[in-house]
Amino acid sequence: MFERLQKLIAAAGLASRRHAEEMITAGEVTINGKIVTELGTKADPERDHIKVRGRLINPLLQAREKIYVLLNKPRGYLTSLADPEGRPLVSELVPHSFGRLHPVGRLDFNTEGLLLLTNDGEFTNFITSARNRVAKVYEVKVKGVPPDDAIERLRRGIALEDGVRTAPAEIKKTDESETNCWYEVVLHEGRNQQIRRMFDAIGHSVIKLRRVRIGFLKDERLAPKQWRLLAPSEVARFMGRKQKEEHRRRRKRAAQVTAGGESKVK
């Protein structure tokens, strides 16, 4: 059966779908020996030989166990599979016997908290896509006491230093002292170092940042560096929501097509 190339690469567990698209446009993917750079290209893994950076992915598609790990990432670890500077990697905190797992989204080097790792590209794409609105909840300690109007600006969305505007965020103050404030921040998108950049934009830098929940997932019992496998029921709960979101979008597209046809008739 023919499927989009980026979807097949994600299903093989080599990368998220977004990263797979980058690999394709960079000329790192071949089908039957020919380099493919168009994102709309489809292939049949039953008949076509698909290689990513010279590696045949067909066997990976045919026989791979899907693994889902919840890790409590400590500070001082890089959310990456490799680092030319030799810094510690989150992949070093889970057993090598699991094979190649990629992080689901990112936590920056000095941020701690919950992080998912998996070899399931479709799962990764669902969790990280902003349109699916999977909440990521953070505990944030900032320098000083920001005024209420500044926090309200962050809630509505704010332009960062590169001109990109953030989506609305849920922000609730949880504690305050003379020199610091603590907040709970809920995001549905995942820009690079977004929370740190948001508070920098209002002049109150982040001192400590910790992710405490991903969707419905939270686990206060996990100490830093500890991990656990997701229960099948937890995976099913995410994938069930994924199917509902896909169904909702199909219905919305169908309604738009119907409305467009009716307007032409009029």
C-alpha positions in Angstrom: 0.0 0.0 0.0 1.3 3.4 -1.0 1.9 5.9 1.9 3.7 9.2 2.2 7.4 8.9 2.6 7.6 11.0 5.8 5.0 8.8 7.4 6.9 5.6 6.6 10.2 7.1 8.0 8.3 8.0 11.2 6.7 4.6 11.4 10.2 3.0 11.2 11.1 5.0 14.3 14.0 6.9 12.8 12.6 10.3 13.4 9.4 12.3 14.0 7.4 13.1 10.9 8.7 16.7 10.9 12.3 15.6 11.1 11.6 13.1 8.3 10.4 15.9 6.1 13.7 17.7 6.7 15.6 14.6 5.7 13.6 14.3 2.5 14.2 17.9 1.4 17.9 17.6 2.3 18.2 14.7 -0.2 18.9 12.0 2.4 16.2 9.6 1.3 16.1 7.3 -1.7 13.5 5.1 -3.3 14.9 2.3 -5.4 18.2 4.1 -5.6 16.8 7.4 -6.7 17.1 10.5 -4.4 13.7 11.9 -3.5 13.2 15.5 -2.3 9.5 16.1 -2.8 7.4 15.9 0.4 4.3 14.6 -1.4 6.1 11.5 -2.7 4.6 8.1 -1.8 6.1 4.6 -1.7 5.0 1.0 -1.1 7.2 -0.6 1.6 6.1 -4.0 0.3 7.7 -3.4 -3.2 10.0 -0.3 -2.9 13.4 -0.2 -1.3 13.5 2.9 0.9 16.7 4.1 2.3 17.4 6.9 4.8 21.0 8.1 4.9 21.9 4.8 3.2 20.1 2.6 5.6 17.3 0.3 4.3 14.2 0.9 6.5 12.0 -1.8 5.2 13.0 -4.4 7.8 12.3 -1.8 10.5 8.8 -1.4 9.2 8.2 -5.1 9.1 9.4 -6.2 12.6 9.7 -3.6 15.3 8.2 -3.5 18.8 6.9 -0.1 19.7 8.4 1.2 23.0 7.1 4.2 25.0 9.3 5.5 27.9 8.5 8.2 30.4 11.7 9.7 31.8 12.3 12.3 34.6 15.0 14.3 32.9 17.5 16.0 35.2 19.3 19.2 34.5 22.5 19.0 32.5 21.3 16.5 29.9 20.7 17.2 26.2 17.5 16.2 24.6 19.2 14.8 21.5 20.5 11.6 20.0 24.0 13.0 19.5 26.2 16.0 20.4 29.5 17.1 18.9 30.4 18.7 22.2 30.1 15.4 24.0 27.5 16.6 26.5 25.4 14.0 28.4 22.3 12.8 26.4 18.9 11.7 27.6 19.3 8.5 25.5 22.0 7.4 27.9 19.5 7.2 30.7 17.4 4.4 29.2 18.6 0.8 28.4 20.4 0.3 25.2 18.4 -2.9 24.7 15.4 -0.7 23.8 17.1 0.2 20.6 17.0 3.6 19.0 14.5 5.8 20.8 14.0 9.5 19.9 12.7 12.2 22.3 9.1 13.4 21.9 9.7 17.1 21.7 12.4 18.8 23.7 13.5 20.0 27.1 16.5 22.3 27.0 19.8 21.5 28.7 18.9 23.2 32.0 15.3 22.2 32.2 14.2 19.2 34.1 11.0 17.1 34.3 8.9 14.6 32.3 10.1 13.6 28.8 8.7 10.9 26.5 11.0 8.7 24.4 9.7 6.3 21.7 10.4 4.6 18.4 6.8 5.4 17.2 6.9 8.3 14.8 3.1 8.6 14.6 2.8 8.8 18.4 5.6 11.5 18.4 3.8 13.5 15.7 0.5 13.5 17.6 2.0 14.6 20.9 4.2 17.4 19.4 1.7 18.8 16.9 0.2 22.1 18.3 -3.1 21.5 16.5 -3.7 18.4 18.7 -3.5 20.6 21.8 -1.8 18.0 24.1 -1.1 20.1 27.2 2.4 20.4 28.6 2.4 21.7 32.1 5.4 23.4 33.8 6.4 24.7 37.2 8.3 28.0 36.7 10.3 30.0 39.2 11.2 33.5 37.9 13.4 36.4 39.1 11.5 39.2 40.7 7.7 39.7 40.9 6.2 40.4 37.4 3.3 42.9 37.4 -0.1 41.4 36.6 -0.4 43.3 33.2 2.9 41.7 32.1 1.6 38.2 32.9 -1.6 39.0 31.1 0.4 39.8 28.0 2.0 36.3 28.2 -1.5 34.8 28.6 -2.7 36.5 25.4 0.5 35.7 23.4 3.6 37.8 23.0 6.1 38.5 20.3 9.5 37.0 21.0 12.9 38.5 20.1 12.8 36.9 16.7 9.4 38.4 15.9 7.5 35.1 16.3 4.3 35.4 18.3 3.5 32.8 20.9 0.0 31.2 21.1 -2.1 32.0 24.2 -0.9 30.2 27.4 -2.5 29.4 30.7 -0.5 30.9 33.5 -1.4 30.7 37.2 0.6 32.2 40.1 1.3 29.5 42.7 3.6 31.3 45.2 5.4 34.6 45.7 8.2 36.0 47.9 9.9 39.4 48.0 12.4 38.3 45.3 10.8 35.5 43.3 7.5 34.2 41.9 6.3 30.7 41.0 3.9 29.9 38.3 2.1 27.0 36.7 2.3 27.4 32.9 0.3 25.3 30.4 1.4 25.3 26.7 0.0 23.5 23.7 3.0 24.4 21.4 6.7 23.8 21.8 9.0 26.5 20.5 12.7 26.3 21.4 13.1 27.5 25.0 9.7 29.1 24.7 9.0 29.7 28.4 12.4 31.2 29.1 12.1 33.5 26.2 8.5 34.5 27.2 9.6 35.6 30.6 12.8 37.3 29.3 10.4 39.3 27.0 8.8 40.9 30.1 12.2 41.3 32.0 11.9 38.5 34.5 14.2 35.7 33.7 13.5 32.0 34.6 15.5 30.6 37.5 14.1 27.1 37.5 11.9 25.2 35.0 10.4 21.8 35.4 7.8 20.0 33.3 5.3 18.1 35.5 2.7 16.8 33.1 2.3 15.8 29.4 -1.4 15.5 28.6 -2.8 13.3 31.3 0.6 11.9 32.2 2.2 12.8 35.5 4.3 10.8 37.9 5.6 12.3 41.1 7.2 9.1 42.1 9.9 9.2 39.4 13.1 10.7 40.8 15.5 12.5 38.4 17.1 10.0 36.0 14.4 7.4 36.7 12.2 6.1 33.9 9.3 3.8 33.4 7.5 2.2 30.4 4.0 3.5 29.6 1.2 1.1 30.4 -0.7 -0.2 27.3 -3.7 1.6 28.7 -1.8 4.9 28.7 -0.7 4.5 25.1 -4.2 3.5 24.1 -5.6 6.6 25.8 -3.3 8.8 23.7 -4.0 6.9 20.5 -7.7 6.9 21.2 -7.6 10.7 21.4 -5.5 10.7 18.2 -8.3 8.8 16.3 -10.9 11.2 17.7 -8.9 14.2 16.5 -8.5 12.7 13.0 -12.2 12.0 12.9 -13.1 15.5 14.0 -10.8 17.0 11.3 -12.3 14.8 8.6 -15.8 15.8 9.5 -14.7 19.5 9.5 -13.2 19.2 6.1 -16.3 17.4 4.8 -18.5 20.2 6.2 -16.3 22.8 4.5 -16.5 21.0 1.2 -20.3 20.7 1.5 -20.7 24.4 2.4 -18.5 25.4 -0.5 -20.7 23.3 -2.9 -23.9 24.9 -1.5 -22.5 28.4 -2.0 -21.7 27.6 -5.6 -25.3 26.4 -6.2 -26.7 29.6 -4.8 
